[in-house]
Amino acid sequence: MKKTIVLSIASTVCLLAEEIDLEEITVEAQAGSELIKDVSREEINSADLGEALFKQSPSVSLVRRSGIANDIRVRGQKKDNIVVTIDGTKVNGACPNRMDPPISHVLTNNVDYIEINEGPFNVEDLGVLSADVKVHTIKPQEGFEGELNLGAGSFGYQKVALNVSGGTKDIRFLLSASTESGGQYEDGNGDDFVGQIERNIKEGLVSPTAQYQNRYKDLDAFRKQTLMAKMFWNISDNQELRLSYTANRSDDILYPSTKMDALYDDSDIYNVEYIAKDLGKYSKELTMQAYQSEVEHPMSTKYRVMGTKMYMTHALTTKTQGAKIKNSFDMDNHTVTFGLDYSLRNWDGGYYKNDNPLPLARFHGIWDVDTQNMAFFVKDSIKMDKLTIDLGLRYDMTDIDSANPKQLSNNYDELNGYALATYHVNRTTKYFAGVGKSSRVPDAKELYWVGSMGNLIGTPDLQNTINYEVDLGVEKQYENATIKAKIFYSKLQDYIAFNAGNTKMMMDKKVSLNAYENVDATLYGFDVSGTYMATGSLYFEYGMAYQRGEKDNPLSNQVGTDMPDIAPFKFNAAVNYDMWDDLALRAELIASDSWDNIDYENGEQVLDAYTVVNVRATKSFGKSFELLLGVDNLFDTTYAVSNTYKDLILLTLPNNDVMLMNEPGRYLYANVKYKF
């Protein structure tokens, strides 16, 4: 059995390179970054990449919405405060309630590796406020090879996935397709989605009209099909053209903690890259990229009791088009990279009653909003013996325009940058320190969103959020162990927060009005991760993360200063044991402190601490077959990882806590892999 370790830090790759066959290209990660390798081979029990990252990284927390398509937080930040790219393309979800976050538009079986870069140390991408997550998908290979995965699990989970790759040195192709479905999972109490809603109805937290109609109570939680096609063409020895297309088709995705479910969620991602190397003294590598992503997402009350006679549908679409050109060259001890970045996002949506459109002027959700960005960036990496200094600057010009003549346009210009120093004491120890400034603009929901009652929930005059941050860290390698530790301190200027107290009465109902508000805030924390190899067969991984956030002043007409979405201390650990060359065992532990520093005035509530254990065994039969058996949440623990911040519309009754969404209970799964 090949000893493949899912590494929590990039330095581990160097330490164990001679002992572990990762079957991957070498990836140089920025100091302090986290590198998660071999995702398509390790995370095969679910297509949900957000859930896979939650299990692997202590810095990532999960925003649970359903059995699939769940969102993530990094360092207590989510939504537009972090940036997710897929092979360099920007994919935006269409749902203002985050039912289709960017991370949900790529599946684990198509992912090669993931970089998690914390802090404001990225000037190539728009809006990297606190972190960026770079997803790199699998690539076509020479020759011919393929892989077939058949998976099954508790709660009716079924999956079939096929990857085929082949070609010559000059031209290579890849085709990946999958289909999967999953029923309503049961929590540790034995309650499925219907049962969780029913429990909240009995406790007086949720209206009975939020329950599923009898004819829909047995619906599966989701059905999903995907297709990914790639062609890599070596035009010459120093020129390459890469073409790719990815399609995602999901149907009837249930979101029990909201009053709406997605009738379908479709996305298409087109990507073209041209790479030329060694063109001359001032062009070591030239890269040009153009992409387009499209998402359709209608969500409806059709399956709920409230929709028995009359159901509402909020249908939204978003299209993102982008282009980037960058060039790098070496001069003395400098590696200089400069480039242009462009993106245009359109976001549009409206409300329907029994599939009939309501008047645009009043009931249009997000009314045809364009967010256009043009930017120039430059980077310089300076190597001086044991010291490397990385510098970056980016100047953004962003215009946000709505087709609604009553909604004012917004313009944001900003200069951002960073300095990051890495000092290599010797081959086994390095220190790094960085200071940076980054920003992100408000999105169309925060500026212009109109609710189903015709109320303007958005706040049209929001300022862009600016992050001033300092990071310090150390990486240390020992003969049989590694350790990495980081601390950070961040001052957020004009952080965009949701104020649940900004309401008024409309049609005898209290509704939100101009609910988003700028406030200054402070965010700080640390994380520690590492590995330990006890023997040639027994090795350990661990990681822990803590962050704390406070508003400098309360929001309007409020008194609390705790920031929302700041998950508590989290600890991940794993032990791996390779019994023989063809049998490997792994046990994981994920634990969290209680979540009691909460933004209670804006819907958050105290969550209990939890500890969850996952186990699995992998058995190889020759070079072609592999069997994986596993159990997640071995002890059937009842717990929740997602809080109830009211920037998301979740089920509740007036003056009550919002419905919590519990995590899956004991989950058994099996996967058979055939390689050819």
Buried (B, 14 or more C-beta within 10 A) or exposed (E): BEBBBBBBBBBBBEBBEEEBEBEBEEBEBBBBBBBBBBBBBBBBBBBBBBBBBBBBBBBBBBBBBBBBBBBBBBBBBBBBBBBBBBBBBBBBBBBBBBBBBBBBBBBBBBBBBBBBBBBBBBBBBBBBBBBBBBBBBBBBBBEEBBBBBBBBBBBEBBBEBBBBBBBEEEBBBBBBBBBBBBBBBBBBEEBBBBBBBBBBBEEEBBBEEBBBBEEBBEBBBBBBBBBBBBBBBBEEEEBBBBBBEBBBBBBBBBBBBBBBBBBBBBBBBBBBBBBBBEBEEEEBBBBBBBBBBBBBBBBBBBBBBBBBEEBBBBBBBBBBBBBBBBBBBEEEEEBBBBBEBBBBBBBBBBBBEEEEEBEEEEBBBBBBBBBBBBBBBBBBBBBEEEEBBBBBBBBBEBBBBBBBEEBEEBEBEBEBBBEBBBBBEEEBEBBBBBBBBBBBBBBBBBBBBBBBEBBBBBBBEBBBBBBBBBBBBBBBBBEEBBBBBBBBEBBBBBBBBBBBEBBEEEEEEEBBBBBBBBBBBBBBBBBBBBBBBEEEBBBBBBBBBBBBBBBEEBBEEBEBBBBBBBBBBBBBBBBBBBEEEBBBBBBBBBBBBEBBBBBBBBBBBEBEEBEBBBBBBBBBEEEEEBBBEBBBBBEBBBBBBBBBBBBBBBBBBEEEBBBBBBBBBBBBBBBBBBBE
